[in-house]
């Protein structure tokens, strides 16, 4: 299945240089992201040595399968009659 083509995101700097943001993202998608979460720029979970432990698709599938808890009524009446 072919992916939908992204609209061109070409920006021009003050010096007149053109930067293609889509090409820049694709060139750096395997770079380790900055921060305390062990992921690359694409969203894959990384293990020791920067090896991919779980792919982005697996992470998203696990997140969509989690059940959302029902809301709890915080202001339930106290059975002793107090508030």
Biopython code that builds the backbone (N, CA, C, O; Angstrom):
import numpy as np
from Bio.PDB.StructureBuilder import StructureBuilder

atoms = [
    (1, "UNK", "N", (0.844, -1.172, 0.000)),
    (1, "UNK", "CA", (0.000, 0.000, 0.000)),
    (1, "UNK", "C", (0.892, 1.239, 0.000)),
    (1, "UNK", "O", (1.748, 1.393, 0.871)),
    (2, "UNK", "N", (0.693, 2.105, -0.961)),
    (2, "UNK", "CA", (1.515, 3.298, -1.077)),
    (2, "UNK", "C", (1.099, 4.336, -0.046)),
    (2, "UNK", "O", (-0.087, 4.538, 0.214)),
    (3, "UNK", "N", (2.095, 4.988, 0.531)),
    (3, "UNK", "CA", (1.803, 6.031, 1.508)),
    (3, "UNK", "C", (1.363, 7.292, 0.778)),
    (3, "UNK", "O", (1.759, 7.539, -0.362)),
    (4, "UNK", "N", (0.561, 8.064, 1.436)),
    (4, "UNK", "CA", (0.093, 9.327, 0.887)),
    (4, "UNK", "C", (1.284, 10.279, 0.789)),
    (4, "UNK", "O", (2.061, 10.404, 1.735)),
    (5, "UNK", "N", (1.423, 10.938, -0.334)),
    (5, "UNK", "CA", (2.552, 11.840, -0.501)),
    (5, "UNK", "C", (2.331, 13.105, 0.316)),
    (5, "UNK", "O", (1.265, 13.719, 0.263)),
    (6, "UNK", "N", (3.343, 13.479, 1.060)),
    (6, "UNK", "CA", (3.285, 14.671, 1.887)),
    (6, "UNK", "C", (3.344, 15.916, 1.000)),
    (6, "UNK", "O", (4.051, 15.918, -0.008)),
    (7, "UNK", "N", (2.618, 16.965, 1.358)),
    (7, "UNK", "CA", (2.752, 18.205, 0.597)),
    (7, "UNK", "C", (4.158, 18.767, 0.788)),
    (7, "UNK", "O", (4.754, 18.628, 1.856)),
    (8, "UNK", "N", (4.663, 19.382, -0.227)),
    (8, "UNK", "CA", (6.023, 19.916, -0.165)),
    (8, "UNK", "C", (6.096, 21.022, 0.884)),
    (8, "UNK", "O", (5.277, 21.939, 0.914)),
    (9, "UNK", "N", (7.089, 20.902, 1.727)),
    (9, "UNK", "CA", (7.334, 21.914, 2.747)),
    (9, "UNK", "C", (8.711, 22.498, 2.486)),
    (9, "UNK", "O", (9.688, 22.122, 3.135)),
    (10, "UNK", "N", (8.784, 23.402, 1.552)),
    (10, "UNK", "CA", (10.053, 24.025, 1.203)),
    (10, "UNK", "C", (10.007, 25.457, 1.712)),
    (10, "UNK", "O", (9.114, 26.233, 1.373)),
    (11, "UNK", "N", (10.989, 25.781, 2.531)),
    (11, "UNK", "CA", (11.082, 27.113, 3.112)),
    (11, "UNK", "C", (12.325, 27.810, 2.583)),
    (11, "UNK", "O", (13.321, 27.162, 2.260)),
    (12, "UNK", "N", (12.261, 29.113, 2.496)),
    (12, "UNK", "CA", (13.395, 29.909, 2.031)),
    (12, "UNK", "C", (13.933, 30.717, 3.224)),
    (12, "UNK", "O", (13.185, 31.415, 3.908)),
    (13, "UNK", "N", (15.243, 30.603, 3.450)),
    (13, "UNK", "CA", (15.865, 31.325, 4.550)),
    (13, "UNK", "C", (16.073, 32.784, 4.165)),
    (13, "UNK", "O", (15.825, 33.174, 3.024)),
    (14, "UNK", "N", (16.525, 33.581, 5.115)),
    (14, "UNK", "CA", (16.788, 34.993, 4.831)),
    (14, "UNK", "C", (17.913, 35.163, 3.820)),
    (14, "UNK", "O", (17.956, 36.156, 3.095)),
    (15, "UNK", "N", (18.824, 34.194, 3.773)),
    (15, "UNK", "CA", (19.920, 34.261, 2.809)),
    (15, "UNK", "C", (19.506, 33.760, 1.428)),
    (15, "UNK", "O", (20.307, 33.810, 0.494)),
    (16, "UNK", "N", (18.269, 33.276, 1.281)),
    (16, "UNK", "CA", (17.784, 32.814, -0.001)),
    (16, "UNK", "C", (17.972, 31.326, -0.227)),
    (16, "UNK", "O", (17.646, 30.821, -1.302)),
    (17, "UNK", "N", (18.487, 30.619, 0.757)),
    (17, "UNK", "CA", (18.697, 29.183, 0.632)),
    (17, "UNK", "C", (17.368, 28.470, 0.873)),
    (17, "UNK", "O", (16.628, 28.834, 1.787)),
    (18, "UNK", "N", (17.058, 27.448, 0.050)),
    (18, "UNK", "CA", (15.820, 26.701, 0.214)),
    (18, "UNK", "C", (16.079, 25.448, 1.039)),
    (18, "UNK", "O", (17.075, 24.754, 0.837)),
    (19, "UNK", "N", (15.161, 25.160, 1.982)),
    (19, "UNK", "CA", (15.271, 23.991, 2.838)),
    (19, "UNK", "C", (14.010, 23.160, 2.657)),
    (19, "UNK", "O", (12.901, 23.649, 2.872)),
    (20, "UNK", "N", (14.184, 21.887, 2.257)),
    (20, "UNK", "CA", (13.067, 20.957, 2.099)),
    (20, "UNK", "C", (12.918, 20.207, 3.424)),
    (20, "UNK", "O", (13.741, 19.347, 3.740)),
    (21, "UNK", "N", (11.886, 20.519, 4.196)),
    (21, "UNK", "CA", (11.697, 19.935, 5.522)),
    (21, "UNK", "C", (11.387, 18.443, 5.458)),
    (21, "UNK", "O", (11.831, 17.695, 6.329)),
    (22, "UNK", "N", (10.635, 17.983, 4.450)),
    (22, "UNK", "CA", (10.326, 16.558, 4.328)),
    (22, "UNK", "C", (11.594, 15.741, 4.110)),
    (22, "UNK", "O", (11.755, 14.676, 4.707)),
    (23, "UNK", "N", (12.490, 16.229, 3.264)),
    (23, "UNK", "CA", (13.742, 15.516, 3.011)),
    (23, "UNK", "C", (14.617, 15.514, 4.255)),
    (23, "UNK", "O", (15.309, 14.531, 4.520)),
    (24, "UNK", "N", (14.597, 16.593, 5.017)),
    (24, "UNK", "CA", (15.377, 16.696, 6.242)),
    (24, "UNK", "C", (14.868, 15.705, 7.295)),
    (24, "UNK", "O", (15.666, 15.087, 8.000)),
    (25, "UNK", "N", (13.545, 15.552, 7.403)),
    (25, "UNK", "CA", (12.959, 14.611, 8.355)),
    (25, "UNK", "C", (13.324, 13.181, 7.969)),
    (25, "UNK", "O", (13.721, 12.394, 8.828)),
    (26, "UNK", "N", (13.196, 12.836, 6.690)),
    (26, "UNK", "CA", (13.516, 11.488, 6.239)),
    (26, "UNK", "C", (14.997, 11.156, 6.409)),
    (26, "UNK", "O", (15.346, 10.009, 6.691)),
    (27, "UNK", "N", (15.856, 12.136, 6.242)),
    (27, "UNK", "CA", (17.297, 11.898, 6.380)),
    (27, "UNK", "C", (17.693, 11.650, 7.828)),
    (27, "UNK", "O", (18.716, 11.014, 8.083)),
    (28, "UNK", "N", (16.896, 12.144, 8.791)),
    (28, "UNK", "CA", (17.280, 12.049, 10.202)),
    (28, "UNK", "C", (16.327, 11.216, 11.044)),
    (28, "UNK", "O", (16.341, 11.340, 12.269)),
    (29, "UNK", "N", (15.489, 10.360, 10.427)),
    (29, "UNK", "CA", (14.500, 9.634, 11.205)),
    (29, "UNK", "C", (15.098, 8.554, 12.095)),
    (29, "UNK", "O", (14.433, 8.127, 13.039)),
    (30, "UNK", "N", (16.311, 8.093, 11.846)),
    (30, "UNK", "CA", (16.937, 7.081, 12.692)),
    (30, "UNK", "C", (17.871, 7.690, 13.739)),
    (30, "UNK", "O", (18.524, 6.957, 14.481)),
    (31, "UNK", "N", (17.940, 9.012, 13.807)),
    (31, "UNK", "CA", (18.761, 9.699, 14.795)),
    (31, "UNK", "C", (18.096, 9.607, 16.167)),
    (31, "UNK", "O", (16.878, 9.748, 16.278)),
    (32, "UNK", "N", (18.887, 9.373, 17.204)),
    (32, "UNK", "CA", (18.357, 9.278, 18.563)),
    (32, "UNK", "C", (17.828, 10.646, 18.980)),
    (32, "UNK", "O", (18.509, 11.661, 18.832)),
    (33, "UNK", "N", (16.604, 10.659, 19.504)),
    (33, "UNK", "CA", (15.969, 11.910, 19.908)),
    (33, "UNK", "C", (16.627, 12.461, 21.169)),
    (33, "UNK", "O", (17.189, 11.709, 21.966)),
    (34, "UNK", "N", (16.553, 13.764, 21.341)),
    (34, "UNK", "CA", (17.109, 14.422, 22.515)),
    (34, "UNK", "C", (16.091, 14.347, 23.638)),
    (34, "UNK", "O", (14.916, 14.648, 23.428)),
    (35, "UNK", "N", (16.523, 13.951, 24.824)),
    (35, "UNK", "CA", (15.638, 13.866, 25.971)),
    (35, "UNK", "C", (15.905, 12.604, 26.761)),
    (35, "UNK", "O", (16.857, 11.875, 26.481)),
    (36, "UNK", "N", (15.062, 12.346, 27.751)),
    (36, "UNK", "CA", (15.281, 11.187, 28.606)),
    (36, "UNK", "C", (14.469, 9.974, 28.176)),
    (36, "UNK", "O", (14.508, 8.948, 28.855)),
    (37, "UNK", "N", (13.737, 10.057, 27.076)),
    (37, "UNK", "CA", (12.982, 8.925, 26.553)),
    (37, "UNK", "C", (13.852, 8.255, 25.499)),
    (37, "UNK", "O", (14.384, 8.928, 24.615)),
    (38, "UNK", "N", (14.001, 6.941, 25.584)),
    (38, "UNK", "CA", (14.874, 6.203, 24.674)),
    (38, "UNK", "C", (14.141, 5.880, 23.377)),
    (38, "UNK", "O", (13.692, 4.750, 23.186)),
    (39, "UNK", "N", (14.016, 6.862, 22.485)),
    (39, "UNK", "CA", (13.394, 6.678, 21.182)),
    (39, "UNK", "C", (14.235, 7.384, 20.129)),
    (39, "UNK", "O", (15.042, 8.258, 20.445)),
    (40, "UNK", "N", (14.035, 6.992, 18.868)),
    (40, "UNK", "CA", (14.655, 7.741, 17.790)),
    (40, "UNK", "C", (13.640, 8.754, 17.276)),
    (40, "UNK", "O", (12.520, 8.826, 17.781)),
    (41, "UNK", "N", (14.030, 9.533, 16.274)),
    (41, "UNK", "CA", (13.160, 10.598, 15.790)),
    (41, "UNK", "C", (11.889, 10.058, 15.149)),
    (41, "UNK", "O", (10.898, 10.781, 15.045)),
    (42, "UNK", "N", (11.899, 8.810, 14.721)),
    (42, "UNK", "CA", (10.733, 8.188, 14.108)),
    (42, "UNK", "C", (9.730, 7.727, 15.150)),
    (42, "UNK", "O", (8.533, 7.684, 14.866)),
    (43, "UNK", "N", (10.189, 7.377, 16.365)),
    (43, "UNK", "CA", (9.299, 6.920, 17.422)),
    (43, "UNK", "C", (9.533, 5.486, 17.823)),
    (43, "UNK", "O", (8.775, 4.949, 18.631)),
    (44, "UNK", "N", (10.581, 4.830, 17.275)),
    (44, "UNK", "CA", (10.916, 3.461, 17.658)),
    (44, "UNK", "C", (11.564, 3.465, 19.038)),
    (44, "UNK", "O", (12.370, 4.346, 19.340)),
    (45, "UNK", "N", (11.216, 2.478, 19.889)),
    (45, "UNK", "CA", (11.859, 2.356, 21.198)),
    (45, "UNK", "C", (13.240, 1.760, 21.012)),
    (45, "UNK", "O", (13.415, 0.802, 20.259)),
    (46, "UNK", "N", (14.223, 2.329, 21.699)),
    (46, "UNK", "CA", (15.600, 1.890, 21.561)),
    (46, "UNK", "C", (16.076, 1.195, 22.820)),
    (46, "UNK", "O", (15.667, 1.543, 23.928)),
    (47, "UNK", "N", (16.941, 0.214, 22.642)),
    (47, "UNK", "CA", (17.542, -0.509, 23.744)),
    (47, "UNK", "C", (19.002, -0.128, 23.883)),
    (47, "UNK", "O", (19.421, 0.925, 23.400)),
    (48, "UNK", "N", (19.786, -0.981, 24.543)),
    (48, "UNK", "CA", (21.214, -0.700, 24.714)),
    (48, "UNK", "C", (21.924, -0.594, 23.364)),
    (48, "UNK", "O", (21.669, -1.386, 22.457)),
    (49, "UNK", "N", (22.794, 0.367, 23.243)),
    (49, "UNK", "CA", (23.547, 0.553, 22.006)),
    (49, "UNK", "C", (22.754, 1.187, 20.886)),
    (49, "UNK", "O", (23.235, 1.244, 19.754)),
    (50, "UNK", "N", (21.553, 1.667, 21.165)),
    (50, "UNK", "CA", (20.747, 2.319, 20.137)),
    (50, "UNK", "C", (20.045, 1.362, 19.199)),
    (50, "UNK", "O", (19.590, 1.768, 18.129)),
    (51, "UNK", "N", (19.945, 0.085, 19.582)),
    (51, "UNK", "CA", (19.259, -0.890, 18.739)),
    (51, "UNK", "C", (17.745, -0.778, 18.939)),
    (51, "UNK", "O", (17.275, -0.502, 20.043)),
    (52, "UNK", "N", (16.999, -0.992, 17.874)),
    (52, "UNK", "CA", (15.541, -0.887, 17.926)),
    (52, "UNK", "C", (14.978, -2.109, 18.643)),
    (52, "UNK", "O", (15.208, -3.245, 18.229)),
    (53, "UNK", "N", (14.226, -1.861, 19.742)),
    (53, "UNK", "CA", (13.597, -2.926, 20.519)),
    (53, "UNK", "C", (12.179, -3.155, 20.014)),
    (53, "UNK", "O", (11.785, -4.292, 19.753)),
    (54, "UNK", "N", (11.415, -2.080, 19.876)),
    (54, "UNK", "CA", (10.037, -2.159, 19.351)),
    (54, "UNK", "C", (9.867, -1.081, 18.302)),
    (54, "UNK", "O", (10.262, 0.068, 18.505)),
    (55, "UNK", "N", (9.276, -1.459, 17.174)),
    (55, "UNK", "CA", (9.049, -0.494, 16.105)),
    (55, "UNK", "C", (7.884, 0.430, 16.457)),
    (55, "UNK", "O", (7.060, 0.124, 17.319)),
    (56, "UNK", "N", (7.844, 1.540, 15.782)),
    (56, "UNK", "CA", (6.830, 2.569, 16.014)),
    (56, "UNK", "C", (5.419, 2.007, 15.862)),
    (56, "UNK", "O", (4.524, 2.361, 16.630)),
    (57, "UNK", "N", (5.219, 1.140, 14.884)),
    (57, "UNK", "CA", (3.898, 0.570, 14.632)),
    (57, "UNK", "C", (3.428, -0.270, 15.818)),
    (57, "UNK", "O", (2.247, -0.245, 16.163)),
    (58, "UNK", "N", (4.357, -1.023, 16.453)),
    (58, "UNK", "CA", (4.011, -1.837, 17.615)),
    (58, "UNK", "C", (3.646, -0.955, 18.806)),
    (58, "UNK", "O", (2.716, -1.262, 19.552)),
    (59, "UNK", "N", (4.377, 0.129, 18.977)),
    (59, "UNK", "CA", (4.103, 1.051, 20.083)),
    (59, "UNK", "C", (2.724, 1.672, 19.911)),
    (59, "UNK", "O", (1.962, 1.769, 20.873)),
    (60, "UNK", "N", (2.395, 2.097, 18.685)),
    (60, "UNK", "CA", (1.091, 2.709, 18.431)),
    (60, "UNK", "C", (-0.040, 1.698, 18.581)),
    (60, "UNK", "O", (-1.117, 2.041, 19.068)),
    (61, "UNK", "N", (0.198, 0.443, 18.163)),
    (61, "UNK", "CA", (-0.831, -0.588, 18.302)),
    (61, "UNK", "C", (-1.107, -0.872, 19.770)),
    (61, "UNK", "O", (-2.265, -1.044, 20.151)),
    (62, "UNK", "N", (-0.064, -0.926, 20.611)),
    (62, "UNK", "CA", (-0.252, -1.155, 22.043)),
    (62, "UNK", "C", (-1.005, 0.010, 22.691)),
    (62, "UNK", "O", (-1.838, -0.197, 23.573)),
    (63, "UNK", "N", (-0.710, 1.221, 22.253)),
    (63, "UNK", "CA", (-1.370, 2.392, 22.831)),
    (63, "UNK", "C", (-2.848, 2.432, 22.460)),
    (63, "UNK", "O", (-3.672, 2.878, 23.259)),
    (64, "UNK", "N", (-3.194, 1.974, 21.262)),
    (64, "UNK", "CA", (-4.598, 2.015, 20.852)),
    (64, "UNK", "C", (-5.399, 0.878, 21.486)),
    (64, "UNK", "O", (-6.624, 0.968, 21.562)),
    (65, "UNK", "N", (-4.739, -0.189, 21.943)),
    (65, "UNK", "CA", (-5.428, -1.323, 22.549)),
    (65, "UNK", "C", (-5.704, -1.136, 24.035)),
    (65, "UNK", "O", (-6.458, -1.916, 24.616)),
    (66, "UNK", "N", (-5.115, -0.127, 24.661)),
    (66, "UNK", "CA", (-5.316, 0.080, 26.093)),
    (66, "UNK", "C", (-6.712, 0.634, 26.346)),
    (66, "UNK", "O", (-7.183, 1.519, 25.632)),
    (67, "UNK", "N", (-7.359, 0.102, 27.366)),
    (67, "UNK", "CA", (-8.698, 0.561, 27.723)),
    (67, "UNK", "C", (-8.601, 1.860, 28.526)),
    (67, "UNK", "O", (-7.710, 2.020, 29.360)),
    (68, "UNK", "N", (-9.506, 2.760, 28.268)),
    (68, "UNK", "CA", (-9.554, 4.025, 28.997)),
    (68, "UNK", "C", (-10.490, 3.838, 30.181)),
    (68, "UNK", "O", (-11.633, 3.424, 29.988)),
    (69, "UNK", "N", (-10.045, 4.130, 31.397)),
    (69, "UNK", "CA", (-10.917, 3.935, 32.556)),
    (69, "UNK", "C", (-12.086, 4.920, 32.538)),
    (69, "UNK", "O", (-11.973, 6.039, 32.037)),
    (70, "UNK", "N", (-13.207, 4.473, 33.096)),
    (70, "UNK", "CA", (-14.368, 5.353, 33.207)),
    (70, "UNK", "C", (-14.071, 6.444, 34.226)),
    (70, "UNK", "O", (-13.238, 6.276, 35.116)),
    (71, "UNK", "N", (-14.763, 7.554, 34.077)),
    (71, "UNK", "CA", (-14.566, 8.643, 35.029)),
    (71, "UNK", "C", (-15.193, 8.278, 36.364)),
    (71, "UNK", "O", (-16.265, 7.676, 36.418)),
    (72, "UNK", "N", (-14.524, 8.644, 37.419)),
    (72, "UNK", "CA", (-15.036, 8.406, 38.759)),
    (72, "UNK", "C", (-15.694, 9.672, 39.273)),
    (72, "UNK", "O", (-15.239, 10.779, 38.984)),
    (73, "UNK", "N", (-16.762, 9.511, 40.032)),
    (73, "UNK", "CA", (-17.416, 10.659, 40.626)),
    (73, "UNK", "C", (-16.651, 11.019, 41.893)),
    (73, "UNK", "O", (-16.731, 10.315, 42.900)),
    (74, "UNK", "N", (-15.916, 12.110, 41.836)),
    (74, "UNK", "CA", (-15.085, 12.523, 42.958)),
    (74, "UNK", "C", (-15.942, 13.068, 44.090)),
    (74, "UNK", "O", (-15.559, 12.979, 45.257)),
    (75, "UNK", "N", (-17.086, 13.626, 43.761)),
    (75, "UNK", "CA", (-17.919, 14.277, 44.774)),
    (75, "UNK", "C", (-19.058, 13.379, 45.236)),
    (75, "UNK", "O", (-20.183, 13.848, 45.407)),
    (76, "UNK", "N", (-18.784, 12.103, 45.437)),
    (76, "UNK", "CA", (-19.817, 11.220, 45.959)),
    (76, "UNK", "C", (-20.140, 11.634, 47.392)),
    (76, "UNK", "O", (-19.279, 12.100, 48.139)),
    (77, "UNK", "N", (-21.394, 11.450, 47.744)),
    (77, "UNK", "CA", (-21.805, 11.842, 49.106)),
    (77, "UNK", "C", (-21.208, 10.898, 50.122)),
    (77, "UNK", "O", (-21.080, 9.698, 49.881)),
    (78, "UNK", "N", (-20.847, 11.453, 51.255)),
    (78, "UNK", "CA", (-20.287, 10.677, 52.359)),
    (78, "UNK", "C", (-21.429, 9.913, 53.050)),
    (78, "UNK", "O", (-22.440, 10.521, 53.401)),
    (79, "UNK", "N", (-21.286, 8.581, 53.252)),
    (79, "UNK", "CA", (-22.375, 7.821, 53.867)),
    (79, "UNK", "C", (-22.663, 8.234, 55.304)),
    (79, "UNK", "O", (-23.741, 7.928, 55.814)),
    (80, "UNK", "N", (-21.726, 8.927, 55.985)),
    (80, "UNK", "CA", (-21.958, 9.353, 57.358)),
    (80, "UNK", "C", (-22.748, 10.651, 57.420)),
    (80, "UNK", "O", (-23.104, 11.101, 58.509)),
    (81, "UNK", "N", (-23.029, 11.263, 56.268)),
    (81, "UNK", "CA", (-23.821, 12.477, 56.257)),
    (81, "UNK", "C", (-22.970, 13.741, 56.165)),
    (81, "UNK", "O", (-23.503, 14.825, 55.928)),
    (82, "UNK", "N", (-21.661, 13.617, 56.348)),
    (82, "UNK", "CA", (-20.785, 14.781, 56.245)),
    (82, "UNK", "C", (-20.390, 15.029, 54.800)),
    (82, "UNK", "O", (-20.624, 14.193, 53.927)),
    (83, "UNK", "N", (-19.805, 16.156, 54.563)),
    (83, "UNK", "CA", (-19.409, 16.501, 53.204)),
    (83, "UNK", "C", (-17.968, 16.203, 52.977)),
    (83, "UNK", "O", (-17.455, 16.431, 51.882)),
]
sb = StructureBuilder()
sb.init_structure("model")
sb.init_model(0)
sb.init_chain("A")
sb.init_seg("    ")
for serial, (resi, resn, name, xyz) in enumerate(atoms, 1):
    if name == "N":
        sb.init_residue(resn, " ", resi, " ")
    sb.init_atom(name, np.array(xyz, "f"), 0.0, 1.0, " ", f" {name:<3s}", serial, name[0])
structure = sb.get_structure()
